[in-house]
Amino acid sequence: MLTRVEWRVSLRLVGTVLKWLWVPLALPLGLALYDGTALLPFLVPTVGTVAVGAALERLTDEDSLGEREAFLMVSATWLAVSVVGAVPFVVAGAGTLANPVNALFESMSGITTTGATVVVDFGAHARAVLLWRAVLQWMGGLGILVLATAILSQLSVGGAQLMETESQTRDVNKLTPKISQTAGLLGRLYLGLTALQVAVLYGLHLGGLAPAMTLYDAVAHAFTTISTAGFSPRPESVAAFSPAVQWAVVPFMVVGATNFFLVYFVVTGSLDRLYENEEFRFYVGLLLLFAAGVAGILFADGGPPAGVEEVARHSLFQVVSIVTTTGYASTNFDLWSSGAKHLLFVCMFVGGMAGSTTCSIKTLRWLVVLKAFRRDLFTASNPRAVRPVRLSGSVVEEETIRDIYAYTLVSLLFFIAATVFVAVDASRGALSITEFEAMGAAASTFFNVGPAFGIAGPFASYEPFSVPAKLLMTFLMWVGRIEIIPVLVLLTPAFWRS
C-alpha cells in the first residue's frame, strides 16, 4: 500500500496548489469591490484554501515526485480545486448555482475547461461570479499544460510520451525539479496569448466593429478561448457579438489547441516547425475537412439566408469550436439539419494536439491509430514485411501503439457506459430526451466539449438533468480531463496494496 511518505508528498503538493488559489480568487474579488457587489463569496474560499493548503504543506519537507505520488497528486489536485471553486457559487446564493450539486458541476466544468453549464438566468449572477467561471477555466487550461508536458508524458499515459517526439521538447519534459521551469515558460506564453486576444477583441470594439464587446467581455472571452474552455458571460455565447468577433476568435481557438511548445518555437522564429510537425498538418487538415463537410451540408439544406459568408463563418467556427473542445457557439447549431449535427457530434471525439489546452482523444492518438491500422492492413498481405509506424520521421514503439489503442478503447467504453446511464436515468425521471441527445451529453461532458444537443444545446443548460446524472457528468469531466488513467489507477486495489 502507499507509504506514509508517499501520502504526505502527494498531499503536500496538493496543498501547495490550494495555498496559491488566493491569487486567481483576487481577480473576481477586485471586480466585486469595484462593482460594489458581495465580497463574502470570494473572501470565504480565500481564507479557507490558504489555511488548508498551508496545513497540507506542513505534512513533510520531502518534494521528490515518483510515479505513485504523481498519480495521486494529479487526481486529487483537480478534485480539490473543483471543490474550492464551487464555494463562491454556493456562498453567493444566486440562481441555480446556489445548489451545491450544481455549484460542483459548474466548478468542475470550469477547472476541466469543459464549458457545460447549469446556469439558466445569467442576469441573476454578479459580474464577479461570472468572471470566476472564466478564471477557473483559464486556470484549468494552464494547469493541464503543465500536467501534460511535465507529468503525464512521463507516466506513459495513453501514449502521451509521444508529445516529446512531435514537439522536440525532451529538454523540458521532466518531472521535478524541471516542473518549475516548464511552468514558467508555458505561463509566459499563455499569458501573452491571453493579453493579445484581449487587445484584439477590445480593439474591434474601439474600431466600431464590435459594439457589444466591452472590456469585461474581452477579458472573459480571452480567458476562456486560449484555455479552449468556452464559458461566456453571455447566454448567447459568441453569437451575442458581431461577425468580426466570431472571425477573430477562430484563430485563438486554433492556437489554444496547438501544442504550446510548437507555438513557442513559432513565436521565436522557427516557422518551419509547423510544416515539419506531422500532427499539426493532420490537425489543420481535419479542421478544414470537417468545416467543408458541414458547409456542404448547410448549402445542400439551403443554407442561412445571408448566403456564403454566413455559411462559411458558422461552419468553420462551430467545427473549430467543437474539435478544439472550446464549445463556443456562433449560432444555435441545434437547429441545423440532422446531417450537420451528426458531423459536429463526430467532431467531439477528435480533440486538438497533444501538449495543448484541448481535451478529447486528441489528434496525436488518432494519427497513430490510423498509421498503425494502415500498417496492419499492409502486413496482413505481406506477412514478412517489417514496417514500423513513424511519426514525423521517428519510429513509434509497439508498446506505445498498444497504449494508444487501449486508451482509445477505454475512452469509447466510458462514452458508451455514460450514454446508457444518462438515457436510462432520463427515462426513469420522466425527462424527455432522445438517444442522440443522451449520446451528445455523455460525449460532451466526458470529452470536455461543453454544449451538446437538445436540452443541453448551445443556448441551453444541463440544469434539467437529475442529481445522479449531474454527479455522473461531474465525474466524467474529472476523469476525461486528466486522461482517464490516473483515476483508473487509483480505483485499482493493487495501487493501494503494492
Residue, then its C-alpha position, 0 to 999 in steps of 0.5 A: m500500500l502507499t507509504r506514509v511518505e508517499w501520502r504526505v508528498s502527494l498531499r503536500l503538493v496538493g496543498t501547495v496548489l490550494k495555498w496559491l488559489w488566493v491569487p486567481l480568487a483576487l481577480p473576481l474579488g477586485l471586480a466585486l469591490y469595484d462593482g460594489t457587489a458581495l465580497l463574502p463569496f470570494l473572501v470565504p474560499t480565500v481564507g479557507t484554501v490558504a489555511v488548508g493548503a498551508a496545513l497540507e504543506r506542513l505534512t513533510d519537507e520531502d518534494s521528490l515526485g515518483e510515479r505513485e505520488a504523481f498519480l495521486m497528486v494529479s487526481a486529487t489536485w483537480l478534485a480539490v480545486s473543483v471543490v474550492g471553486a464551487v464555494p463562491f457559487v454556493v456562498a453567493g446564493a444566486g440562481t441555480l448555482a446556489n445548489p451545491v450539486n450544481a455549484l460542483f458541476e459548474s466548478m468542475s466544468g470550469i477547472t476541466t475547461t469543459g464549458a457545460t453549464v447549469v446556469v439558466d438566468f445569467g442576469a441573476h449572477a454578479r459580474a464577479v461570479l461570472l468572471w470566476r467561471a472564466v478564471l477557473q477555466w483559464m486556470g484549468g487550461l494552464g494547469i493541464l499544460v503543465l500536467a501534460t508536458a511535465i507529468l503525464s508524458q512521463l507516466s506513459v499515459g495513453g501514449a502521451q510520451l509521444m508529445e516529446t517526439e512531435s514537439q522536440t521538447r525532451d529538454v523540458n519534459k521532466l518531472t521535478p525539479k524541471i516542473s518549475q521551469t516548464a511552468g514558467l515558460l508555458g505561463r509566459l506564453y499563455l499569458g501573452l496569448t491571453a493579453l493579445q486576444v484581449a487587445v484584439l477583441y477590445g480593439l474591434h470594439l474601439g474600431g466600431l466593429a464590435p459594439a457589444m464587446t466591452l472590456y469585461d467581455a474581452v477579458a472573459h472571452a480571452f480567458t476562456t478561448i486560449s484555455t479552449a474552455g468556452f464559458s461566456p458571460r453571455p447566454e448567447s455565447v459568441a453569437a451575442f457579438s458581431p461577425a468580426v468577433q466570431w472571425a477573430v476568435v477562430p484563430f485563438m481557438v486554433v492556437g489554444a489547441t496547438n501544442f504550446f511548445l510548437v507555438y513557442f518555437v513559432v513565436t521565436g522564429s522557427l516557422d518551419r516547425l509547423y510544416e515539419n510537425e506531422e500532427f499539426r498538418f493532420y490537425v489543420g487538415l481535419l479542421l478544414l475537412f470537417a468545416a467543408g463537410v458541414a458547409g456542404i451540408l448547410f448549402a445542400d439544406g439551403g443554407p442561412p439566408a445571408g448566403v456564403e459568408e454566413v455559411a462559411r463563418h458558422s461552419l468553420f467556427q462551430v467545427v473549430s469550436i467543437v474539435t478544439t473542445t472550446g464549445y463556443a457557439s456562433t449560432n444555435f447549431d441545434l437547429w441545423s439539419s440532422g446531417a450537420k449535427h451528426l458531423l459536429f457530434v463526430c467532431m467531439f471525439v477528435g480533440g486538438m494536439a497533444g501538449s495543448t489546452t484541448c481535451s478529447i482523444k486528441t489528434l496525436r492518438w488518432l494519427v497513430v491509430l490510423k498509421a498503425f491500422r494502415r500498417d496492419l492492413f499492409t502486413a496482413s498481405n505481406p506477412r514478412a514485411v517489417r514496417p514500423v509506424r513513424l511519426s514525423g520521421s521517428v519510429v513509434e514503439e509497439e508498446t506505445i501503439r498498444d497504449i494508444y489503442a487501449y486508451t482509445l478503447v477505454s475512452l469509447l467504453f466510458f462514452i458508451a457506459a455514460t450514454v446508457f446511464v444518462a438515457v436510462d436515468a432520463s427515462r426513469g425521471a420522466l425527462s424527455i430526451t432522445e438517444f442522440e441527445a443522451m449520446g451528445a451529453a455523455a460525449s460532451t461532458f466526458f470529452n470536455v466539449g461543453p454544449a451538446f444537443g437538445i436540452a443541453g444545446p448551445f443556448a441551453s443548460y444541463e440544469p434539467f438533468s437529475v442529481p445522479a446524472k449531474l454527479l455522473m457528468t461531474f465525474l466524467m469531466w474529472v476523469g476525461r480531463i486528466e486522461i482517464i488513467p490516473v483515476l483508473v489507477l487509483l480505483t485499482p486495489a493493487f495501487w493501494r496494496s503494492 
